[in-house]
Protein backbone atom coordinates (compact mmCIF):
# COMPACT_ATOMS: atom_id res chain seq x y z
CA UNK A 1 0.00 0.00 0.00
CA UNK A 2 1.08 3.55 -0.61
CA UNK A 3 1.25 6.35 1.89
CA UNK A 4 -1.98 8.17 2.72
CA UNK A 5 -2.66 11.37 0.81
CA UNK A 6 -2.68 13.48 3.98
CA UNK A 7 0.78 12.25 4.97
CA UNK A 8 2.35 13.96 1.95
CA UNK A 9 4.29 17.05 3.17
CA UNK A 10 4.14 18.70 -0.26
CA UNK A 11 0.34 18.63 -0.14
CA UNK A 12 0.39 20.34 3.27
CA UNK A 13 2.79 22.99 1.98
CA UNK A 14 0.54 23.79 -0.99
CA UNK A 15 -2.52 23.84 1.29
CA UNK A 16 -0.76 26.28 3.64
CA UNK A 17 0.22 28.51 0.72
CA UNK A 18 -3.36 28.50 -0.58
CA UNK A 19 -4.77 29.38 2.86
CA UNK A 20 -2.19 32.17 3.32
CA UNK A 21 -2.95 33.58 -0.15
CA UNK A 22 -6.71 33.50 0.50
CA UNK A 23 -6.21 35.24 3.85
CA UNK A 24 -4.00 37.90 2.27
CA UNK A 25 -6.51 38.57 -0.53
CA UNK A 26 -9.36 38.86 1.99
CA UNK A 27 -7.26 41.21 4.11
CA UNK A 28 -6.34 43.43 1.15
CA UNK A 29 -9.71 43.25 -0.65
CA UNK A 30 -10.65 46.90 0.10
CA UNK A 31 -7.38 47.97 -1.53
CA UNK A 32 -7.47 45.49 -4.41
CA UNK A 33 -11.11 46.09 -5.41
CA UNK A 34 -10.50 49.44 -7.22
CA UNK A 35 -7.56 47.96 -9.12
CA UNK A 36 -9.63 44.96 -10.17
CA UNK A 37 -12.50 47.23 -11.22
CA UNK A 38 -10.13 49.45 -13.24
CA UNK A 39 -8.58 46.43 -14.96
CA UNK A 40 -12.00 45.05 -15.92
CA UNK A 41 -13.18 48.46 -17.11
CA UNK A 42 -10.04 48.97 -19.17
CA UNK A 43 -10.42 45.52 -20.72
CA UNK A 44 -14.06 46.21 -21.63
CA UNK A 45 -13.47 49.73 -23.01
CA UNK A 46 -10.28 48.99 -24.94
CA UNK A 47 -12.00 48.06 -28.26
CA UNK A 48 -14.07 51.26 -28.14
CA UNK A 49 -10.99 53.40 -27.51
CA UNK A 50 -9.18 51.69 -30.39
CA UNK A 51 -12.08 52.45 -32.76
CA UNK A 52 -12.27 56.08 -31.65
CA UNK A 53 -8.52 56.47 -32.05
CA UNK A 54 -8.70 54.98 -35.53
CA UNK A 55 -11.33 57.60 -36.47
CA UNK A 56 -9.02 60.36 -35.18
CA UNK A 57 -11.56 61.63 -32.67
CA UNK A 58 -10.50 64.95 -31.10
CA UNK A 59 -8.54 64.50 -27.91
CA UNK A 60 -9.85 67.45 -25.94
CA UNK A 61 -9.01 66.10 -22.49
CA UNK A 62 -5.52 65.01 -23.48
CA UNK A 63 -4.97 68.43 -25.04
CA UNK A 64 -6.20 70.16 -21.88
CA UNK A 65 -3.91 67.99 -19.75
CA UNK A 66 -0.89 68.73 -21.94
CA UNK A 67 -1.53 72.50 -21.96
CA UNK A 68 -1.84 72.67 -18.18
CA UNK A 69 1.04 70.23 -17.65
CA UNK A 70 3.33 72.48 -19.69
CA UNK A 71 2.83 75.26 -17.14
CA UNK A 72 2.09 73.39 -13.89
CA UNK A 73 2.76 70.00 -12.34
CA UNK A 74 0.94 66.69 -12.90
CA UNK A 75 -1.51 66.99 -10.00
CA UNK A 76 -2.73 70.42 -11.15
CA UNK A 77 -3.22 69.11 -14.70
CA UNK A 78 -5.19 66.11 -13.45
CA UNK A 79 -7.30 68.46 -11.33
CA UNK A 80 -8.02 70.64 -14.36
CA UNK A 81 -9.15 67.63 -16.39
CA UNK A 82 -11.30 66.38 -13.49
CA UNK A 83 -12.89 69.81 -13.12
CA UNK A 84 -13.59 69.98 -16.84
CA UNK A 85 -15.24 66.54 -16.71
CA UNK A 86 -17.31 67.48 -13.65
CA UNK A 87 -18.51 70.73 -15.23
CA UNK A 88 -19.31 69.05 -18.53
CA UNK A 89 -21.24 66.31 -16.74
CA UNK A 90 -23.17 68.86 -14.70
CA UNK A 91 -24.18 70.91 -17.74
CA UNK A 92 -25.10 67.85 -19.77
CA UNK A 93 -27.31 66.58 -16.96
CA UNK A 94 -28.77 69.99 -16.05
CA UNK A 95 -29.63 71.02 -19.61
CA UNK A 96 -30.23 67.46 -20.86
CA UNK A 97 -28.41 68.09 -24.10
CA UNK A 98 -25.53 66.33 -25.77
CA UNK A 99 -21.92 67.25 -25.12
CA UNK A 100 -20.13 69.44 -27.66
CA UNK A 101 -16.38 69.72 -27.87
CA UNK A 102 -15.17 73.18 -26.86
CA UNK A 103 -13.62 75.17 -29.67
CA UNK A 104 -10.09 76.37 -28.98
CA UNK A 105 -9.69 80.07 -29.37
CA UNK A 106 -6.47 80.85 -31.13
CA UNK A 107 -5.04 84.28 -30.54
CA UNK A 108 -3.38 86.16 -33.33
CA UNK A 109 0.28 86.55 -32.54
CA UNK A 110 1.92 89.78 -33.53
CA UNK A 111 5.54 90.71 -33.40
CA UNK A 112 4.56 94.32 -32.77
CA UNK A 113 2.50 95.76 -29.96
CA UNK A 114 0.28 97.73 -32.32
N, C-alpha and C positions, 0 to 999 in steps of 0.2 A: 504494500500500500504506500501511497505517496504521503507527503506531509499535508496537514490540513491547510486550507486556504488562509485562514486567519493567523497561521503561524509564520507566514511569509513576511519578513521585515520590510521588504520593498513595498508591499501593499500598504503597510501601516505608514510608511513614509509618505506615499502618495496621498493617502487619506488625510494625514496631518497637513500636508501642503494645501489640499483642497479646502479643508476646514479653515485654515489660516487665511487663504485667499478670499473665501466667502465672508469671513468676519471683517477683513480689511475693506472689502467692497461695501458691506453694509455700514461700516463706520464712516466711510468717505462718500456715501451716496449723496448727501446734500451738496457736496463739492463737485462730484462727477456728473450729476444730472444735467447742469447747463452745458457741459462739454458734449455729452451724449446727444442732447437736443440739437446743439449747433451742428454736430457732425451729420445727424440725420437730415436736418434742414438743408445743409449744404449739398448733401447727396441728392436730395429731391429736386432742389432748384438749379442744379448744375446744367441740365439740358436746356432749360429756359434761358439761362445766362449766356450759354454758348450760341443759341439762336439769335438773341438780341445783339450780341457782339458781332455776329456774322452780318447782321443787317446794318451795322454801324450806327446804332442808336446813340443819341447824344449822351454824353457822360457828364451831366450837370453836377452831380454830387462829387465825382472825382475831380472835376475842374475846380469846384469850390474848395475842396480839401487842399488841392495843390496851390491855389492862390493864397489861402490863409497860411499854409505851411511854409510858403516862401518868406513870409514876414514874421510869423510866430512859431511856437513850438508845436509838437504833435498833439498834445492834449487840448490846446486852444483850437486847433483845426478840427479835431474830432467833435469838440463842443459846438463849433459853428455848423458842422454838418448835422449834428443831432438837433440843433435849434431849427435849422432849415426844415428838416423832416417833421419836427413837431408842429411848426407853423403851417406847413403845407397840409399836414393831416388835419389840423384844426379847421382850416379854411375849406378844405374839401368836404369835411363832415358838416360844418356849419352852413355852407351855401348849397351843399348837395350837388356839386357840379364836378366835372372831371378836372384832373390836374393838367395844367399847361406848363411847359418848360419856360422858365424865365428867359427873357431875351437879354443878352449881355449888351450893355451900353458901352460902345467904344468911343473914347474921347479922341478928338483930333489933336494930334501932337504938332506943336509948332516950335520951330527953333528960335522964333522971336517972341517977345512978350506982347506984341501988338495985335 
